[in-house]
Amino acid sequence: MGLPDQDHRRTRMRRPGCCASPACPGGRGRGKDLHDLPARLHRSVLRRFREERESKFELADRGITTTEVQREGCYYDVFELTSAGRAPVRVVSAQATDQGGQPTAAVTRDLLSMFRPTLILLVGVFGGFGGFGERGVSLGDVLLAREVFDYTPEKMRPEGGGLRPRVYRTDEQLLRLVTKLDTRGRLDASLEGHQLLVNDFASSEKVIAWQGSELRARLLALSADVGGVETEAHGVLHAIWEAFKAKEFVGGAMLKCVSDLGDEEMAVDKKAKQTEAARRAARVALDIAGAFRRSDE
């Protein structure tokens, strides 16, 4: 999810409408030119197919209309989130071509180039580290990343390999906002009785589906706060890390819901668990995106 800044004086890119304001209630536009959108969007949201579908359901449930934008062979949905007494937040959502760091890095670079968001939020599902001796994460919990460990780099030696993880810190302003919203109970309805936790994540191209995996134990040793493993955040956050920020700052964050515990039960009722987790992640992400403002009000 990408969020542009609040400067409504710029008119080169507009977000969700068929007129100058992204809030225009003209329904779903098609083939909208980016020159009708504001110069910067407040947030960008990245999702995979299931998360994309469930997010559309959630937008429809809230009565939020979106406008479809096509640019250079890529497809985006733009919309506005409104709250009483505050300027609307303009959001663009995009879907990577596949799971993994390379596809998500590619779409992140496109979002940065075309929409210039102030925040990119990766939303989806992941495998949590729960159970005895691990992190106590449960199915349905929602986790916001504090730090993401890209555990792909590894040095192979005769005595054994050694992980050389890259560590990416997520947007500190968003971390403060989510803590405030959760403390005041403003996310409770969307969480539906589940926890919202701020944890670290392990991220790479590997999918862990075995409780006794040696790699699983090595990932748990990366940090006492690693709450789970997923496959996209390292690509998103590296693309943001490389972005030039001297003129226009952009931050990155990740919010995901636990759909499995990275063990042998992963395939049991997989579709139902992923669908439920994707919708919960979408609900919480919309609550957070609607409350986030990069500039002071």
Steps between C-alpha positions, in 0.01 A plus 500: 500500500647834415409822670571836335567815687231754586592769246180551302655782298671250273279356231716280283379173655165450658395210695152364505261697293395596157529869584774706662429360842579133564190490713275554202210251539490406134546129573767286340675682223687311232820585322544825693802706403749567779508867406158527668644381832674708769876541488551276803291231661495454875528122511557203273383150586657183359315168504500158337197357317306372802573814699399711198165324470420517871602865514253578221226330703592710802497822299157413363372422851607848610338667201835617361512543123822450307631621167702273276821643357714338229854621450782344299335158506432504874163530676414694814193584708479845656258613769458739792458434870314769688468583870299772670674834527813388313625522145437180300780251452568394143607140449615293204506121516701267282551128462833332426515243221603226743616444856863561583740788534572566132136553388421719800819704455403562138150626582642707788734680260207565266294648785787721609553628148140558396321596822775625734329380819609603847439148631492152345318236704532131417183313603437126496527169684797315647615203705528580869738341747269363767498205733709392796847655515436745217330840491142427603351637177152360427291452186314821420740733682609809307866597508658831411867473413756694704806356326522264203793259469583401142664166569585423135871598521706213631869419505578134431803368687649151558383509859149597394308793360443821684204734448593860422159669524425849378280685748240757397330727752138596424341845514528633856207742466268217400621293794408784736159545337408130516602481866271796573208358304531159664534644851184706453303205367450649155606177327294264717207463261727400213715269715189306612650386829845419364829661599686775323871444560806701400770246416797434278468287186725266307461548125635309200384282211470185712169365634528314832245224554678280755513550876833318529677686220861593576447828315206581724723471806762724338238765424373497856859567608518818288302695759303427814217698337472316166130419478485324166623457146379634166625546144451860378607763753873484425432599139268787591720644772820474297341692212391769747843504665661574163253776413637857505333673795670838525217678317201278580510256790336158471474237771416132486301271729345153505178379659403135468260253662594149610345240267715205611774417749763389251459135590355175366145634548553775242299321229200421726207726404759721332261697278255580781778606739668720240171662403413586859853627571508710181173673585611576855829643376311715248261633766778599738709647217211724391450619860868591523528655155201723567663635816851554364613852408865564423475873562367664816139619511 
